[in-house]
Amino acid sequence: MTRQMSVHDKGRRTVAVMTVGCKLNQYEGEGIAELLENDGFHIVPFSERADVYVVNTCTVTMRSDYRSRQMLRRASRTNPSAVLIATGCYAQREPERLAEMPEVDVVVGNSDKAAIPQLAAEHLALRAQRGGLKPNAASPNRTLVRPLTVDSFEPLDIVRFRGHTRAFLKIQEGCDRRCSYCAVPDARGPSRSRPLEEVLRQAASLARNGYREIVLTGVHIGAYDSDGLRLSHLLRELVTVDELERIRLGSIEPLELTRELADAIVELDTVCNHVHVPLQSGSDSILAAMRRGHSASEYERIVRRVTDRLPHAGLGADVMVGFPGETEDDFSATIDLIERLPFTYLHVFAYSPRSGTPAADLTESLSGVRKKERSRTLKELSAQRSLAFRTTLAGSELEILVEKSDGSEGASLSGLSDNYVRVEFEGPESLKNHFVRVLVESVDGERTRGTMIPGGTR
């Protein structure tokens, strides 16, 4: 996923911020933008000419690395004399690679994002001394910032989430698990959590600013631990925050979906009936090679802690194809497990070797063509499961938080239900950021349509 900030005002120092990657990156990209704005910069669209460009990078796959470099080059083409700053996970893992790019002026690690406004201002001043000319790649004015450790918690508080009716809220950072294919621990450091009182304060601030749903995000939010208080306790505290009407959980690792957490999800009305539990594979041998720490049967038992009690819950998973050694039987085991569980959508991706990880030393057993074939099979299965689930909702009422409008009179609106179904319906644009009860009338392909119920708006 890639996201850009947008607003424009001529006559001031301008900056464009582009984020590549996950919800945690999206949150931090917004935090970076607010820091810059508080320092006197004005945010403009990434497609416009700006004095400074910040690319908040991702490194979860080779494609993410490529996309991050692509955004930096795009910024340089838009304004060759601009100051370009690379930050985020790719910048943390491979700072020298990004520093070698002639377009890049500053590389900032994951624990130093708060320094970006100062670095931007300093490089603009240096640029002014050079008459607006960009230094060459060997210039001592180029800066490489690489922290030796990434073990502090940088909250990057935000007061708004531009262009969204739902706001992300960072509660946790880092990972201790070390799955064999994953580079995130190197990019994000060990697991650490935001103090509970700070989470409650940030949630209350976002709710006061009109965000009626917040999405809890982090690398492993299920590992949340504030002086022994876990995610289940945090949820029970969050539901008491005034004006906060919906809480949605980000991705929860299987072993982190404890009975206490499942109870909180089921029992608390403010918490959405939606869980995303990464699967990766349904084969025990592949799960062991991935160092996931659980078997396929354990995954199934854990997920059913929620789905058996909430039959209409949205259930999603990440699924990887083509891990080294994956056989046809392994792939069949994955399909079998998916078919046994009530998944409503899947995020499918192909294995991508990450340098420095144990899996990178393994010999890949599948060609790119076979990976694409298996990905296509799972994506088709995902579409079938989504359609089947949404079909069961036909004739029922869902409460939708309106997010989008086409801007016309009698606009076409859309938003999400608490069980993560996007529903389209006709209504005035003024309903954006309102909860609306909608009767689901038709389901086809990827679209779910309905009609507003009179008196069902709040």
N, C-alpha and C positions, 0 to 999 in steps of 0.2 A: 504494500500500500504506500502511496506517496501523497503527501498533503502539503499545501502551500498556504501562507498567510496572505491576507489581502485587505488593503485600505490605501488611499493615496492622498497626498497633500504636498504640493510643490513648495520649494523654497526652504526645505529642511534637509538635514542629513537623512538619507533614506536607506532602508535595509530590507532585503527579502529573505525569508526563512523557508527552506524546503526540508521536509522530513520524509525519510524513506523508512518503511518498516512498521513495527508493531505499535500497539496502543501505548505502551510505555514510552516509546520514542515520540509518539504524537503528543503525549502529555508534556514531555521534556522540550519538544519543539515549541509548544505554546509558552512554556516557562521561559525559554530563551528569548522569545519575541517580547514578552512582558518586561524582562530585564533590559532589553535594548530600548524599548519604548520609555521606560522609566529613566533611562539615561539620556533621553532627548532625541533618539532616533525615531523616524516614522516608518511604519511598516507599509510596504508596497507589494503588489503581486510579483511572484517569481518571474513571470514573463516580461515584466517591465524593467527598464533601465534603473539600476540602483547604485548607490555608492558602495554598499557592502552586501555580499551574499553569504548566507550561512547555510550549509548543507549538513543536516543531522543524519549521519549515515547509518547503514545497517550492514551486518555481515553474516546473517544466518545462512545464506547460500551464496554460491558464486554469482548467481543472478543479482543478488542484493549488492554485492561488491560492484558489479558492472553498472547497475542502476545508479549507485552513489557516484561513481566516476562520471557517468553520463550527465548527471545533474550539475556537477562542477564545471564540466566543459560547456554545457548549455549556458550557464551563468556567464562564463567568460566570453562566449560569443555575443551575448546580449550587451555586455559592457566590458570590453577588453581591459579597461583601466580600473575596474572595480577591485576592491579588496575582497578576496575569497577566503572564507574560513570553513574548514572541514572539522566536524566534531562527531561524536557518537561512537558506535561499536566498531565500525571499520577503522575509524581514526585511532581508536584505542589499540586494536590488534595489529594494524599495519601502518603505523604513522610514517615510517620511512617511505613506503610505497606512495602514499598520498603526497608527502613532501617533495617527492621527485617529479610530481606533475607540475609543469611550468605555470599552469593556471592558478595554483594554490599558494596563498601567502601564509596562512596560519593553520596548524593542525593542533586541535585541542582534545585532550583525553576526556574520558567520561566523568572524572571527578573534578574537572576544572571548567565546567560550562558557565559558572557564575563569573568567570573572568572574561567572557567573550565581549561584553560592552567595552571594557578597558582596552582589550587587545584591538578591537575594531577602531576605537578612537585613536590609539597610538599609530596604527598603520595608515589611517587616513591622514594624520599629521605628517608622517613620513612621506606619503604620496604627494602631499601639498608642497613639501620642501623640494621635491623632484619635479615640480611643475606638472603634476598629474600623471607622470610616467610611471609605469609599473616596473619594479626592479627585475633584473634577470634572475635566473634560477640560482646563480652562485652568490647573490647579494647577501650580505650579512644582515640586511633588514628583514629577511624571511625568518619566520619563527616556527619552531617545533616545540610544542608543549606536550610532554608525555609523562604523566605521573608514574612514579615507581610502583604505586599500589592503587587499587580502587576499592578501598575499604571504608570510606566515609559515606554518609547518607546525605545526598544533595537534594533537598525537597523540591526546589524550584516552584515555590508557591505560585498559583495562578488565581486570578479573580474572575476570569471569563474564558470561554473556549470558543473562539471565533468561528462563526458559521455553523455551530452545532446547537441543538437543543438539549443534547446529552453531554455531560462533562466527564472526562476521565479524571481519576484521582489516584495518584501514586502512593501506595502504602508500603511497598516492599521493593528491595533491590537485590540483585545478585543471586547466585546459585551455588549450592554445595554438592550437587548430585553427580556431576561429571559423567553424563551419558557419553558413550564412546564416539558419537558422531558430532557432538555439539561444541561450538566454539564460544558460546555465551559466557561460561564461567571465566574465560580469559578476558573477555570484553567487559564484563560487569562485576567481577570479583565475587567475594563470598556473600552469602545471604545475610541481609540486615534489614531491619524493619523500622518504619516510622513510628515514633511514640504514639500511643493511642490518643492521648489528648490533642496532639497536633493533627491527627487524622480527623477527629471530631470537629476541631476548629476550622479546618479547610473545608470539610463537608458543609458546615453551617454557613460559611462564607459563600460557597457556590450556590447553596439553596437560596440564600437571601438575594443573590444576584439573578435569580430566575431559572436556575437549572433544576428541573423537576425530577430528573434521573441522573444519577452518577454511576459510572462504571469503575469499579475497583480494579486497579491495574498494578503490575509489577512483573518481575521475572518469574517468581513462584509465590503468588499471593497466598496459596495454601500453606506456605511455610511461615506466614506472618507470626511474629512472636514479639510482643511488647512486654518485657518483664514477666514472662510466663502467661500473658493473656494472648490467646490464639485468635484465629479468624472468626470462629464461632462467637466468641465473646465480643469481638469488635462489631459484628453484625447486630448483636442484641443491643449494643450501645448506639449504633448508628440509627436504628429505627426510632430512637427517641428524639432525633434532631428535628426541630421545627421546620416545616415547609419542605422537607425532603420526602418525596412521595414514592420514589422507586430507587432501589439499589440493585445493580446488576453486577454479577461476578465476572471477572475475566477468567482466563484459563486456569483450571485446577488440576494439578497432577494427581493420578489415581491414588497414590499412597497418602496424599494430603486430604482426600475426601473422607474424613473420619466420620464416625457415627455422630459425634457432637456437631460437626459442620452440616451433615445431612439433615439432622434434626432442625437446625436453625433455618436452613433453606426451606424445608417443608413447613415449619411452624410460623415463620414470620411473613405476614402478608406483604410487607414493603419489599421483601427480597423477591426478585423475579424468578419465575418458574423456568429457569434456563441454566443449564450447566454445560460447560465445554471441557471435556476431559481427554487430553491427548492419548491416542491409542498407539500410533506408529506402526504396530504390527499385531496380528493375531496369532503369530507363530511363537511358541515358547523358545525355540532355538534362536530365532532372530531377536526376540526380546532379551535373551541372555547375552547375545553378542552386542546388543545395543547398551547393555548395562542398565536396563530400565528398573530392575529391582523387584519385579513382580511377574507373575505368569498371566496368560490369557484368561484363565478361569478366575484368578484373583481380580483382574480388571472387571470382568463381568459381574462378580459378586459385589464389588465396591460401587459400580455405577447403579446397580439395582437398589442400592440404599435410597436413592432419590426417585428413580423412575417407577419403581413398584408402588410408591406412595403418591406420586404425582403423574398419573398416566398421560396427561396432556402437556407435560414439560417439554421444552425444547432441549434436545440433546445433540451436541456437536462433538467432533473429534478431529484431530490432525492425524493423517495417515501417510506414512512414507512408503514409497515403492523403490525397489532396486537397491536396498542395502546389500553390501557385499555378502555373497553366499545365499541370497534369497532364491529358493527354488520354486518350482511350480506348486509343489505341495505347501510350501510356506505361504505363498500368495493365496492359495485356496483356503488355508486356515484363516487368513485375514478376512476373506469374503464371508466365510462361514460365521465368524464372530460378529461381523457387521450385520449379517442377516438375522442373528439371534437377538440382537439388542435393538431398542426402539430409536435408532438414530434418526434425526430430522434433517441433518446436513453433515457433510464432511469437507474438510480442507485437505486436499490431496496434493502432494508434492513429491518430486523425485529426489532420491538421495544425491547429495552434493558433497564431495569430499572437502573437508576443512583442514587446512594445514595445521599441524600440531596436535590433532586429535588422534586417539588410538585407531579409529576406523580408517583414517587416511592411509595407514600402512597396509590395509587389507586389499586384496586383489578384487576388483569389481567383477561380478559374474554376469552382469547384464549389459547389453549394448544400449545405446541411447534410444534406438528404435523400440526395443522391448520395454524399456522404462516408459516410453510414451504410450505404448499399447496398454500396459497395466494401469497407468494413470488414467487413460481414457475409460477403461473398464470401471474403475472406482468412481470416476466423475459421473458416469452414466448411472451407476448404482445410487450415488448421492442424489441425483436428480429424481430418480424413482422414489427414493425414500421421502424426499421433501414433498413431492406431489402427493404421495399416499397420506402423509401426515396432514397436509393442508386440506386434503379432501375430507378428512374426518371432521374438520372444523366448519364445513359448509352448513349453513343454517344456524350456527351458534353466534353468540355475541362476544366480541373482543373489545377490550379497552385499549385504544391506540394513542400513543403520544405522537402528535403530529410534528413531523420533522421537515418535510419538503412540500413545496408548492410550485406549480409552474408559473405563478404570478398573474394569471389571468382572472377575469371576473368569473365567478363560479368555478374556481380553480380546481384542478386535479390535485388532491392532497395524498400524502402517503406518510406512514409512520410505522413504528414497531409495537407489537403486542409484548406482554411480559414474557411470553414463551418464544420470542424471537421470530415472529412471522411479520413480514412487511406486507401491509394491506393498503390498497389504493381505493380512494373514494372521492366523490365530488363534494366540495364545500368551499366556503369563503376563505381567502388567504389569512384573514384575521384569526383563524383557528390554529395557526402555527404556535407550537409550544403549549397547546391545550390537550387535555385528555378527552378523547371522544369515543363514545360507545358506537361500535360499528357492527352491523349484521353482515356476516360473510355470505355472499351470494354466489360467487363463481370462482373456480380455481382452474387454471390451465397453465402448463409450462412452468415458468418461473413467477407468474403473476397471480396475486390473490386480490379479488375485488369485493367491495361491499358497499353498503348504504348507511349513512348516519342514522342513528336512532334519535327521534325527537326527545329533547330534554336530557340527552346523555352526554352533555358537554360540561367540563369543569376546568 
